[in-house]
Amino acid sequence: MAVANNNFNLVRELIDYHDYGQDEQHTEVVSLCLAVKRDYLNIVGYLIDHGHINPNDRVQSNCKHCKTYSNDTQNYQFPLYHACRENRLKLVKYLIKSKHCDVYQLTTTYETCLHGAILGASENRFDTSSNHEQRYHIVKYLLAIRDFNINI
């Protein structure tokens, strides 16, 4: 609830009160993905740095807060994939540069973050021209990564 409501102070208090993330429960990664999808950069950073959440962990698709784009309940996706799919350029850069997220992680449908960036545009009928430009910058950023392999 604290993440869903963008309540940074409550997120910080909950993490400081309980050693959040140490028991490796699925809920911690769900919180991270929710913060990514809603573009809460400060909460994303705090969850990773102080909540001990691995940004390369996966989230299962049947999470009601982190809906994926398939009815497959065994489908897994990752925070970086969500950032690309949701058109969050600042978060994409942050997760790759600062948190060293793996750009080649595959969902169970064999999609990388590059696929997420491209597919997000085709499924979002409300994608405005400014969103198209930002999505272009995400794809361009990914392709500019040294030795980026487009064939994965």
DSSP file (Angstrom, degrees, kcal/mol; ACC not computed):
  #  RESIDUE AA STRUCTURE BP1 BP2  ACC     N-H-->O    O-->H-N    N-H-->O    O-->H-N    TCO  KAPPA ALPHA  PHI   PSI    X-CA   Y-CA   Z-CA
    1    1 A M     >        0   0    0      0, 0.0     4,-1.9     0, 0.0     6,-0.2   0.000 360.0 360.0 360.0 -38.8    0.0    0.0    0.0
    2    2 A A  T  4> +     0   0    0      1,-0.2     5,-2.8     2,-0.2     9,-0.2   0.918 360.0  41.9 -62.6 -42.7    2.8    2.4    0.8
    3    3 A V  T >45S+     0   0    0      1,-0.2     3,-2.0     3,-0.2    -1,-0.2   0.929 111.6  55.2 -68.7 -45.0    4.3    1.9   -2.6
    4    4 A A  T 345S+     0   0    0      1,-0.3    -1,-0.2     2,-0.1    -2,-0.2   0.825 111.9  44.5 -58.1 -32.0    1.0    2.0   -4.4
    5    5 A N  T 3<5S-     0   0    0     -4,-1.9    -1,-0.3     2,-0.1    -2,-0.2   0.303 111.0-120.4 -95.9   8.6    0.3    5.4   -2.8
    6    6 A N  T < 5 +     0   0    0     -3,-2.0     2,-1.2     1,-0.2    -3,-0.2   0.871  56.0 158.4  55.3  40.3    3.7    6.8   -3.5
    7    7 A N     >< +     0   0    0     -5,-2.8     4,-2.3     1,-0.2    -1,-0.2  -0.720  14.6 176.0 -98.6  85.8    4.3    7.3    0.2
    8    8 A F  H  > S+     0   0    0     -2,-1.2     4,-2.8     1,-0.2     5,-0.2   0.887  76.7  54.3 -59.2 -43.0    8.1    7.4    0.4
    9    9 A N  H  > S+     0   0    0      1,-0.2     4,-2.3     2,-0.2    -1,-0.2   0.893 110.6  46.1 -61.5 -40.0    8.1    8.2    4.2
   10   10 A L  H  > S+     0   0    0      2,-0.2     4,-2.7    -3,-0.2    -1,-0.2   0.897 111.4  51.8 -70.2 -39.4    6.0    5.1    4.9
   11   11 A V  H  X S+     0   0    0     -4,-2.3     4,-2.3     2,-0.2    -2,-0.2   0.946 112.0  47.2 -58.4 -47.9    8.1    2.9    2.6
   12   12 A R  H  X S+     0   0    0     -4,-2.8     4,-2.7     1,-0.2    -2,-0.2   0.911 112.3  49.5 -60.8 -43.8   11.2    4.1    4.5
   13   13 A E  H  X S+     0   0    0     -4,-2.3     4,-2.4    -5,-0.2    -1,-0.2   0.915 111.3  48.6 -63.2 -43.8    9.7    3.5    7.9
   14   14 A L  H  X S+     0   0    0     -4,-2.7     4,-2.2     2,-0.2     6,-0.2   0.896 113.5  46.8 -64.8 -40.1    8.5    0.0    7.0
   15   15 A I  H  <>S+     0   0    0     -4,-2.3     5,-0.7    -5,-0.2    -2,-0.2   0.920 114.8  46.3 -67.8 -43.1   11.9   -0.9    5.6
   16   16 A D  H  <5S+     0   0    0     -4,-2.7    -2,-0.2    -5,-0.2    -1,-0.2   0.845 114.0  49.1 -67.9 -33.1   13.7    0.5    8.6
   17   17 A Y  H  <5S+     0   0    0     -4,-2.4     2,-0.4    -5,-0.2    -2,-0.2   0.913 122.2  28.1 -72.6 -43.7   11.3   -1.1   11.0
   18   18 A H  T  <5S-     0   0    0     -4,-2.2     2,-3.3    -5,-0.2    -1,-0.2  -0.938  90.4-111.1-120.6 141.0   11.6   -4.6    9.5
   19   19 A D  T > 5 -     0   0    0     -2,-0.4     3,-1.8    -3,-0.1     4,-0.3  -0.370  49.5-157.6 -71.8  71.4   14.6   -5.9    7.6
   20   20 A Y  T 3 < +     0   0    0     -2,-3.3    -5,-0.0    -5,-0.7    -1,-0.0  -0.232  65.6  15.8 -58.2 128.1   12.5   -5.8    4.4
   21   21 A G  T >  S+     0   0    0     32,-0.0     3,-1.0    33,-0.0    -1,-0.3   0.244  91.1 105.3  96.5 -14.0   13.7   -8.0    1.6
   22   22 A Q  T <  S+     0   0    0     -3,-1.8    -2,-0.1     1,-0.2    30,-0.1   0.784  77.8  54.3 -73.1 -25.5   16.0  -10.3    3.7
   23   23 A D  T 3  S-     0   0    0     -4,-0.3    -1,-0.2     2,-0.0    -3,-0.1   0.413 104.4-130.5 -89.9   4.7   13.5  -13.2    3.6
   24   24 A E    <   +     0   0    0     -3,-1.0     2,-0.1     1,-0.2    -2,-0.1   0.826  42.9 170.1  54.3  40.2   13.3  -13.1   -0.2
   25   25 A Q    >>  -     0   0    0      1,-0.1     3,-1.1     4,-0.0     4,-0.7  -0.475  45.7-118.2 -78.0 154.5    9.6  -13.1   -0.3
   26   26 A H  H 3> S+     0   0    0      1,-0.2     4,-1.9     2,-0.2     3,-0.3   0.783 106.8  71.7 -61.2 -28.6    7.9  -12.5   -3.6
   27   27 A T  H 3> S+     0   0    0      1,-0.2     4,-2.2     2,-0.2    -1,-0.2   0.803  90.2  58.6 -63.8 -29.7    6.2   -9.4   -2.2
   28   28 A E  H <> S+     0   0    0     -3,-1.1     4,-1.8     2,-0.2    -1,-0.2   0.921 107.9  44.5 -66.9 -42.9    9.4   -7.4   -2.1
   29   29 A V  H  X S+     0   0    0     -4,-0.7     4,-2.8    -3,-0.3     5,-0.2   0.866 110.5  56.0 -69.0 -35.3    9.9   -7.8   -5.9
   30   30 A V  H  X S+     0   0    0     -4,-1.9     4,-2.6     2,-0.2    -2,-0.2   0.920 106.2  51.0 -60.3 -43.4    6.3   -7.0   -6.4
   31   31 A S  H  X S+     0   0    0     -4,-2.2     4,-2.2     1,-0.2    -2,-0.2   0.908 111.0  48.7 -60.1 -42.1    6.8   -3.7   -4.5
   32   32 A L  H  X S+     0   0    0     -4,-1.8     4,-2.3     2,-0.2    -2,-0.2   0.934 112.0  47.5 -64.2 -46.4    9.8   -2.9   -6.7
   33   33 A C  H  X S+     0   0    0     -4,-2.8     4,-3.0     1,-0.2    -2,-0.2   0.888 110.8  52.2 -63.8 -38.1    7.9   -3.6   -9.9
   34   34 A L  H  X S+     0   0    0     -4,-2.6     4,-1.8     2,-0.2    -1,-0.2   0.922 109.9  48.3 -63.4 -43.4    5.0   -1.6   -8.8
   35   35 A A  H  <>S+     0   0    0     -4,-2.2     5,-2.8     2,-0.2     4,-0.3   0.885 113.2  48.9 -63.6 -38.4    7.2    1.4   -8.1
   36   36 A V  H ><5S+     0   0    0     -4,-2.3     3,-1.4     3,-0.2    -2,-0.2   0.948 110.5  49.4 -64.8 -49.2    8.9    1.0  -11.5
   37   37 A K  H 3<5S+     0   0    0     -4,-3.0    -1,-0.2     1,-0.3    -2,-0.2   0.818 114.4  45.4 -62.5 -30.3    5.6    0.8  -13.3
   38   38 A R  T 3<5S-     0   0    0     -4,-1.8    -1,-0.3    -5,-0.2    -2,-0.2   0.411 112.8-119.3 -95.1   2.6    4.3    3.9  -11.6
   39   39 A D  T < 5 +     0   0    0     -3,-1.4     2,-1.1    -4,-0.3    -3,-0.2   0.866  56.0 155.3  67.2  40.1    7.6    5.8  -12.2
   40   40 A Y     >< +     0   0    0     -5,-2.8     4,-2.5     1,-0.2     3,-0.4  -0.663  11.9 173.7 -97.1  76.9    8.5    6.3   -8.5
   41   41 A L  H  > S+     0   0    0     -2,-1.1     4,-2.5     1,-0.2     5,-0.2   0.859  74.1  52.6 -56.6 -42.6   12.2    6.7   -8.9
   42   42 A N  H  > S+     0   0    0      1,-0.2     4,-1.9     2,-0.2    -1,-0.2   0.886 112.3  45.6 -64.6 -37.1   13.0    7.6   -5.3
   43   43 A I  H  > S+     0   0    0     -3,-0.4     4,-2.8     2,-0.2     5,-0.2   0.896 110.3  54.3 -72.0 -39.5   11.1    4.6   -4.0
   44   44 A V  H  X S+     0   0    0     -4,-2.5     4,-2.1     1,-0.2     5,-0.2   0.950 111.0  45.9 -56.5 -50.2   12.8    2.3   -6.5
   45   45 A G  H  X S+     0   0    0     -4,-2.5     4,-2.7     1,-0.2     5,-0.3   0.899 113.8  48.0 -61.0 -42.1   16.2    3.4   -5.3
   46   46 A Y  H  X>S+     0   0    0     -4,-1.9     4,-2.8    -5,-0.2     5,-1.1   0.906 110.1  51.4 -68.5 -40.9   15.3    3.1   -1.7
   47   47 A L  H  X5S+     0   0    0     -4,-2.8     6,-1.2     3,-0.2     4,-0.7   0.911 115.9  41.9 -61.3 -41.8   13.8   -0.4   -2.1
   48   48 A I  H  <5S+     0   0    0     -4,-2.1     4,-0.4    -5,-0.2     5,-0.2   0.946 122.8  37.1 -70.4 -48.2   16.9   -1.6   -3.9
   49   49 A D  H  <5S+     0   0    0     -4,-2.7    -2,-0.2    -5,-0.2    -3,-0.2   0.882 135.1  18.0 -75.7 -39.7   19.5    0.1   -1.6
   50   50 A H  H  <5S+     0   0    0     -4,-2.8    -3,-0.2    -5,-0.3    -2,-0.1   0.654 122.9  54.6-109.5 -20.0   17.8   -0.2    1.8
   51   51 A G  S  <<S-     0   0    0     -5,-1.1    -3,-0.2    -4,-0.7    -4,-0.1   0.454  98.6-130.2 -92.6  -1.6   15.3   -3.0    1.2
   52   52 A H        +     0   0    0     -4,-0.4     2,-0.5     1,-0.2    -4,-0.2   0.855  50.1 158.4  56.9  38.5   17.9   -5.4   -0.1
   53   53 A I        -     0   0    0     -6,-1.2    -1,-0.2    -5,-0.2    -2,-0.1  -0.824  41.6-131.8 -96.5 128.6   15.9   -6.2   -3.2
   54   54 A N    >   -     0   0    0     -2,-0.5     3,-2.1     1,-0.1    -6,-0.0  -0.684   8.4-150.9 -78.5 117.4   17.7   -7.5   -6.2
   55   55 A P  T 3  S+     0   0    0      0, 0.0    25,-0.5     0, 0.0    -1,-0.1   0.585  94.6  61.9 -69.1  -6.3   16.6   -5.6   -9.2
   56   56 A N  T 3  S+     0   0    0     23,-0.1     2,-0.1    22,-0.1    -2,-0.0   0.396  80.4 110.6 -95.7   2.1   17.3   -8.6  -11.4
   57   57 A D    <   -     0   0    0     -3,-2.1     2,-0.2     1,-0.1    -4,-0.0  -0.353  67.2-120.2 -72.3 159.1   14.8  -10.8   -9.5
   58   58 A R        -     0   0    0     20,-0.2     2,-0.4    21,-0.1    20,-0.2  -0.593  13.3-147.5-100.1 160.3   11.6  -11.8  -11.4
   59   59 A V  E     -A   77   0A   0     18,-3.1    18,-2.4    -2,-0.2     2,-0.2  -0.985  23.9-117.9-125.3 139.5    8.0  -11.1  -10.6
   60   60 A Q  E >   -A   76   0A   0     -2,-0.4     3,-1.4    16,-0.2    16,-0.2  -0.520  20.6-127.4 -78.7 144.6    5.2  -13.5  -11.5
   61   61 A S  T 3  S+     0   0    0     14,-2.8     7,-0.8     1,-0.3    -1,-0.1   0.680  99.3  70.7 -69.4 -19.4    2.7  -12.3  -14.0
   62   62 A N  T 3   +     0   0    0     11,-0.4     2,-0.3    13,-0.2    -1,-0.3   0.367  66.7 121.3 -84.7  10.8   -0.4  -13.0  -11.9
   63   63 A C    <   -     0   0    0     -3,-1.4     3,-0.3     3,-0.3     5,-0.1  -0.585  62.4-142.6 -67.8 127.2    0.4  -10.3   -9.5
   64   64 A K  S    S+     0   0    0     -2,-0.3     3,-0.4     1,-0.2    -1,-0.2   0.776  98.4  46.8 -67.7 -24.3   -2.6   -7.9   -9.5
   65   65 A H  S    S+     0   0    0      1,-0.2    -1,-0.2    -3,-0.0     2,-0.1   0.744 116.2  42.8 -87.1 -24.3   -0.3   -4.8   -9.2
   66   66 A C  S    S-     0   0    0     -3,-0.3    -3,-0.3    -6,-0.2    -1,-0.2  -0.401  81.6-176.2-119.1  54.2    2.2   -5.8  -11.9
   67   67 A K        -     0   0    0     -3,-0.4     2,-0.1    -5,-0.1    -5,-0.1  -0.206   9.1-154.2 -55.6 136.1   -0.1   -7.2  -14.6
   68   68 A T        -     0   0    0     -7,-0.8    -1,-0.1     2,-0.3    -8,-0.0  -0.340  27.5-102.9-100.1-170.5    1.7   -8.6  -17.5
   69   69 A Y  S    S+     0   0    0     -2,-0.1     2,-0.3     3,-0.0    -2,-0.1  -0.119  91.5  65.0-112.8  35.5    0.4   -8.8  -21.0
   70   70 A S  S    S-     0   0    0      2,-0.1    -2,-0.3    -9,-0.1     5,-0.1  -0.977  72.8-130.3-151.0 156.5   -0.5  -12.5  -21.1
   71   71 A N  S    S+     0   0    0     -2,-0.3     2,-0.7     3,-0.0    -1,-0.0   0.439  72.7 117.8 -87.6  -0.4   -2.9  -14.9  -19.5
   72   72 A D    >   -     0   0    0      1,-0.2     3,-1.5     2,-0.1   -11,-0.2  -0.571  51.1-162.7 -71.8 110.2   -0.1  -17.3  -18.8
   73   73 A T  T 3  S+     0   0    0     -2,-0.7   -11,-0.4     1,-0.3    -1,-0.2   0.593  87.3  58.1 -74.5  -8.7    0.1  -17.5  -15.0
   74   74 A Q  T 3  S+     0   0    0    -13,-0.1     2,-0.3   -14,-0.1    -1,-0.3   0.251  79.0 119.9-100.3  12.6    3.6  -19.0  -15.1
   75   75 A N    <   -     0   0    0     -3,-1.5   -14,-2.8    -5,-0.1     2,-0.4  -0.612  46.3-161.9 -80.7 133.3    5.0  -16.0  -17.0
   76   76 A Y  E     +A   60   0A   0     -2,-0.3    32,-1.1   -16,-0.2    33,-0.3  -0.924  10.7 176.9-117.8 142.6    7.8  -14.1  -15.3
   77   77 A Q  E     -A   59   0A   0    -18,-2.4   -18,-3.1    -2,-0.4    29,-0.1  -0.850  18.4-129.3-135.5 173.6    9.0  -10.6  -16.0
   78   78 A F     >  -     0   0    0     -2,-0.3     4,-2.3   -20,-0.2     5,-0.2  -0.837  26.1-108.7-127.5 157.4   11.6   -8.3  -14.4
   79   79 A P  H  > S+     0   0    0      0, 0.0     4,-2.4     0, 0.0     5,-0.2   0.882 119.0  50.8 -53.9 -42.0   11.8   -4.6  -13.2
   80   80 A L  H  > S+     0   0    0    -25,-0.5     4,-2.3     2,-0.2     5,-0.2   0.906 108.6  52.0 -64.3 -40.0   13.9   -3.5  -16.2
   81   81 A Y  H  > S+     0   0    0      1,-0.2     4,-2.8     2,-0.2    -1,-0.2   0.924 110.3  49.0 -59.4 -44.7   11.4   -5.1  -18.6
   82   82 A H  H  X S+     0   0    0     -4,-2.3     4,-2.6     1,-0.2    -2,-0.2   0.908 109.1  52.5 -62.0 -42.1    8.6   -3.2  -16.9
   83   83 A A  H  <>S+     0   0    0     -4,-2.4     5,-2.8     1,-0.2     4,-0.2   0.911 113.6  43.5 -61.3 -42.7   10.5    0.1  -17.1
   84   84 A C  H ><5S+     0   0    0     -4,-2.3     3,-1.1     3,-0.2    -2,-0.2   0.925 115.6  47.6 -68.2 -44.2   11.0   -0.4  -20.8
   85   85 A R  H 3<5S+     0   0    0     -4,-2.8    -2,-0.2     1,-0.3    -1,-0.2   0.855 112.8  48.8 -66.2 -35.1    7.5   -1.6  -21.4
   86   86 A E  T 3<5S-     0   0    0     -4,-2.6    -1,-0.3    -5,-0.2    -2,-0.2   0.379 114.5-115.6 -89.2   4.5    6.0    1.3  -19.4
   87   87 A N  T < 5 +     0   0    0     -3,-1.1     2,-0.8    -4,-0.2    -3,-0.2   0.921  58.6 155.1  68.1  46.5    8.1    3.9  -21.2
   88   88 A R     >< +     0   0    0     -5,-2.8     4,-2.6     1,-0.2     5,-0.2  -0.718  12.3 173.2-109.1  79.3   10.2    5.0  -18.1
   89   89 A L  H  > S+     0   0    0     -2,-0.8     4,-2.5     1,-0.2     5,-0.2   0.890  76.9  50.8 -57.6 -46.6   13.4    6.3  -19.6
   90   90 A K  H  > S+     0   0    0      1,-0.2     4,-2.4     2,-0.2    -1,-0.2   0.910 113.4  46.3 -59.8 -41.7   14.9    7.7  -16.4
   91   91 A L  H  > S+     0   0    0      2,-0.2     4,-3.1     1,-0.2     5,-0.3   0.884 109.4  54.3 -69.3 -37.6   14.2    4.4  -14.7
   92   92 A V  H  X S+     0   0    0     -4,-2.6     4,-2.0     2,-0.2     5,-0.2   0.955 112.6  43.5 -58.5 -49.8   15.7    2.4  -17.6
   93   93 A K  H  X>S+     0   0    0     -4,-2.5     4,-3.0     1,-0.2     5,-0.5   0.915 115.3  49.3 -62.4 -43.3   18.9    4.4  -17.4
   94   94 A Y  I  X>S+     0   0    0     -4,-2.4     4,-1.7    -5,-0.2     5,-1.4   0.933 111.8  47.6 -61.9 -47.9   19.0    4.2  -13.6
   95   95 A L  I  <5S+     0   0    0     -4,-3.1     6,-2.6     3,-0.2    -1,-0.2   0.856 119.7  38.9 -65.6 -34.7   18.4    0.4  -13.5
   96   96 A I  I  X5S+     0   0    0     -4,-2.0     4,-0.6    -5,-0.3    -2,-0.2   0.948 125.5  33.1 -80.3 -51.0   21.1   -0.2  -16.1
   97   97 A K  I  <5S+     0   0    0     -4,-3.0    -3,-0.2    -5,-0.2    -2,-0.2   0.953 131.5  26.3 -72.6 -51.1   23.8    2.3  -15.1
   98   98 A S  I  <<S+     0   0    0     -4,-1.7    -3,-0.2    -5,-0.5    -1,-0.1   0.823 133.0  31.0 -87.1 -32.8   23.4    2.4  -11.3
   99   99 A K  T  4<S-     0   0    0     -5,-1.4    -3,-0.2    -4,-0.1    -1,-0.2   0.378  94.6-130.9-112.5   2.9   22.0   -1.0  -10.5
  100  100 A H     <  -     0   0    0     -4,-0.6    -4,-0.2    -6,-0.3    -3,-0.1   0.849  33.2-172.6  53.7  43.4   23.6   -3.0  -13.3
  101  101 A C        -     0   0    0     -6,-2.6     2,-0.7     1,-0.1    -1,-0.2  -0.395  30.9-106.8 -66.4 145.5   20.4   -4.7  -14.4
  102  102 A D    >   -     0   0    0      1,-0.2     3,-1.2    -2,-0.1    -1,-0.1  -0.637  24.7-163.1 -78.4 113.9   20.9   -7.4  -17.0
  103  103 A V  T 3  S+     0   0    0     -2,-0.7    10,-0.8     1,-0.2    11,-0.4   0.599  87.8  57.4 -73.8  -9.9   19.6   -6.2  -20.3
  104  104 A Y  T 3  S+     0   0    0      8,-0.1    -1,-0.2     9,-0.1    -2,-0.1   0.316  71.3 131.6-104.3   7.7   19.5   -9.8  -21.6
  105  105 A Q    <   -     0   0    0     -3,-1.2     2,-0.4     1,-0.1     8,-0.2  -0.355  48.4-142.8 -59.1 139.1   17.2  -11.2  -19.0
  106  106 A L        -     0   0    0      6,-0.1     6,-0.2   -29,-0.1    -1,-0.1  -0.885   1.6-139.5-109.1 135.9   14.5  -13.2  -20.7
  107  107 A T    >   -     0   0    0      4,-2.0     3,-2.0    -2,-0.4   -30,-0.2  -0.295  43.1 -95.5 -72.8 173.9   10.9  -13.4  -19.7
  108  108 A T  T 3  S+     0   0    0    -32,-1.1    -1,-0.1     1,-0.3   -31,-0.1   0.622 130.5  57.8 -71.6  -8.5    9.3  -16.9  -19.9
  109  109 A T  T 3  S-     0   0    0    -33,-0.3    -1,-0.3     2,-0.1   -34,-0.0   0.167 122.5-109.7-100.6  16.6    8.0  -15.8  -23.3
  110  110 A Y    <   +     0   0    0     -3,-2.0     2,-0.4     1,-0.2    -2,-0.1   0.852  69.2 144.7  61.8  41.2   11.7  -15.1  -24.4
  111  111 A E        -     0   0    0      4,-0.0    -4,-2.0     3,-0.0    -1,-0.2  -0.891  33.3-156.5-108.2 140.9   11.4  -11.3  -24.5
  112  112 A T     >  -     0   0    0     -2,-0.4     4,-2.0    -6,-0.2    -8,-0.1  -0.451  41.3 -92.0 -99.2 179.7   14.2   -9.0  -23.5
  113  113 A C  H  > S+     0   0    0    -10,-0.8     4,-2.3     1,-0.2     5,-0.2   0.827 127.4  59.7 -63.3 -30.3   13.9   -5.4  -22.3
  114  114 A L  H  > S+     0   0    0    -11,-0.4     4,-2.1     2,-0.2    -1,-0.2   0.921 104.8  48.5 -63.0 -43.0   14.3   -4.3  -25.9
  115  115 A H  H  > S+     0   0    0      1,-0.2     4,-3.6     2,-0.2     5,-0.3   0.920 109.4  54.0 -60.1 -42.7   11.2   -6.3  -26.8
  116  116 A G  H  X S+     0   0    0     -4,-2.0     4,-2.0     1,-0.2    -2,-0.2   0.904 108.0  49.0 -58.9 -42.8    9.4   -4.7  -23.9
  117  117 A A  H  X S+     0   0    0     -4,-2.3     4,-0.7     2,-0.2    -1,-0.2   0.905 117.6  40.4 -64.5 -41.3   10.2   -1.2  -25.2
  118  118 A I  H >X S+     0   0    0     -4,-2.1     4,-1.0     1,-0.2     3,-0.5   0.918 116.6  47.9 -75.0 -43.8    9.1   -2.0  -28.7
  119  119 A L  H 3X S+     0   0    0     -4,-3.6     4,-1.6     1,-0.2     5,-0.2   0.816 100.2  66.9 -68.7 -30.7    6.0   -4.0  -27.7
  120  120 A G  H 3X S+     0   0    0     -4,-2.0     4,-1.0    -5,-0.3    -1,-0.2   0.873  99.9  51.2 -58.4 -37.0    4.8   -1.4  -25.2
  121  121 A A  H << S+     0   0    0     -4,-0.7     3,-0.3    -3,-0.5    -1,-0.2   0.888 108.2  50.9 -67.7 -39.8    4.1    1.0  -28.1
  122  122 A S  H  < S+     0   0    0     -4,-1.0    -1,-0.2     1,-0.2    -2,-0.2   0.776 114.6  42.9 -72.6 -24.8    2.1   -1.5  -30.1
  123  123 A E  H  < S+     0   0    0     -4,-1.6     2,-1.0     1,-0.1    -1,-0.2   0.565  96.6  80.9 -97.4  -9.0   -0.2   -2.4  -27.1
  124  124 A N    ><  -     0   0    0     -4,-1.0     3,-1.7    -3,-0.3    -1,-0.1  -0.801  52.6-178.4-101.4  98.0   -0.7    1.2  -25.8
  125  125 A R  T 3  S+     0   0    0     -2,-1.0    -1,-0.2     1,-0.3    -4,-0.0   0.647  82.7  58.5 -70.2 -12.6   -3.4    2.7  -27.9
  126  126 A F  T 3  S+     0   0    0     -3,-0.1     2,-0.6     2,-0.0    -1,-0.3   0.217  71.6 135.2 -98.8  13.7   -3.0    6.0  -25.9
  127  127 A D    <   -     0   0    0     -3,-1.7     2,-0.1    -6,-0.2    -6,-0.0  -0.503  43.7-154.3 -65.8 112.7    0.6    6.3  -26.8
  128  128 A T     >  -     0   0    0     -2,-0.6     4,-2.3     1,-0.1     5,-0.2  -0.271  30.1 -99.1 -84.1 173.2    1.0   10.0  -27.7
  129  129 A S  H  > S+     0   0    0      1,-0.2     4,-1.9     2,-0.2     5,-0.1   0.862 125.6  53.1 -62.8 -34.6    3.7   11.5  -29.9
  130  130 A S  H  > S+     0   0    0      2,-0.2     4,-2.0     1,-0.2    -1,-0.2   0.867 108.6  50.6 -68.3 -33.9    5.7   12.5  -26.9
  131  131 A N  H  > S+     0   0    0      2,-0.2     4,-3.0     1,-0.2    -2,-0.2   0.889 107.2  53.8 -67.1 -38.9    5.6    8.9  -25.6
  132  132 A H  H  X S+     0   0    0     -4,-2.3     4,-2.3     1,-0.2    -2,-0.2   0.907 108.8  49.4 -61.0 -40.6    6.7    7.7  -29.0
  133  133 A E  H  X S+     0   0    0     -4,-1.9     4,-1.9     2,-0.2    -1,-0.2   0.918 112.6  46.4 -65.5 -42.9    9.7   10.0  -28.8
  134  134 A Q  H  X S+     0   0    0     -4,-2.0     4,-1.8     2,-0.2    -2,-0.2   0.907 111.7  51.4 -66.4 -40.4   10.6    8.8  -25.3
  135  135 A R  H  X S+     0   0    0     -4,-3.0     4,-2.4     1,-0.2    -2,-0.2   0.899 107.4  53.9 -62.2 -39.7   10.1    5.2  -26.4
  136  136 A Y  H  X S+     0   0    0     -4,-2.3     4,-2.8     1,-0.2    -1,-0.2   0.904 107.0  51.6 -58.4 -42.0   12.5    5.9  -29.3
  137  137 A H  H  X S+     0   0    0     -4,-1.9     4,-2.5     2,-0.2    -1,-0.2   0.843 107.8  52.3 -67.3 -32.7   15.1    7.2  -26.8
  138  138 A I  H  X S+     0   0    0     -4,-1.8     4,-2.6     2,-0.2    -2,-0.2   0.955 112.4  44.4 -65.3 -49.2   14.7    4.0  -24.7
  139  139 A V  H  X S+     0   0    0     -4,-2.4     4,-2.5     1,-0.2    -2,-0.2   0.928 114.8  49.2 -60.7 -44.9   15.3    1.8  -27.8
  140  140 A K  H  X S+     0   0    0     -4,-2.8     4,-1.3     1,-0.2    -1,-0.2   0.902 110.6  51.0 -60.8 -42.2   18.2    4.1  -28.9
  141  141 A Y  H  < S+     0   0    0     -4,-2.5     4,-0.4     2,-0.2     3,-0.2   0.920 111.4  47.4 -62.0 -45.3   19.7    3.9  -25.4
  142  142 A L  H >< S+     0   0    0     -4,-2.6     3,-1.3     1,-0.2    -2,-0.2   0.923 111.7  49.7 -63.3 -43.8   19.6    0.1  -25.3
  143  143 A L  H 3< S+     0   0    0     -4,-2.5     5,-0.3     1,-0.3    -1,-0.2   0.742 104.4  60.4 -68.3 -21.9   21.1   -0.2  -28.7
  144  144 A A  T 3< S+     0   0    0     -4,-1.3    -1,-0.3    -3,-0.2    -2,-0.2   0.556  75.9 115.0 -82.9  -7.8   23.9    2.2  -27.7
  145  145 A I  S X  S-     0   0    0     -3,-1.3     3,-2.2    -4,-0.4    -3,-0.0  -0.439  85.0 -94.7 -64.2 133.1   25.1   -0.1  -24.9
  146  146 A R  T 3  S-     0   0    0      1,-0.3    -1,-0.1    -2,-0.1    -2,-0.1  -0.228 104.8  -2.0 -54.1 129.7   28.5   -1.4  -25.8
  147  147 A D  T 3  S+     0   0    0      1,-0.2    -1,-0.3    -4,-0.1     2,-0.2   0.736  86.8 177.2  59.8  27.1   28.4   -4.8  -27.6
  148  148 A F    <   -     0   0    0     -3,-2.2     2,-0.8    -5,-0.3    -1,-0.2  -0.424  22.2-142.7 -62.4 130.1   24.6   -4.9  -27.3
  149  149 A N    >   -     0   0    0     -2,-0.2     3,-1.1     1,-0.1    -1,-0.1  -0.850  17.3-173.9-101.9 107.0   23.4   -8.0  -29.0
  150  150 A I  T 3  S+     0   0    0     -2,-0.8    -1,-0.1     1,-0.2    -2,-0.0   0.641  76.7  71.5 -72.4 -14.6   20.1   -7.3  -30.8
  151  151 A N  T 3         0   0    0      1,-0.2    -1,-0.2     0, 0.0    -2,-0.0   0.369 360.0 360.0 -87.8   5.1   19.7  -11.0  -31.7
  152  152 A I    <         0   0    0     -3,-1.1    -1,-0.2   -41,-0.0    -2,-0.1   0.473 360.0 360.0 -89.1 360.0   18.9  -12.3  -28.2
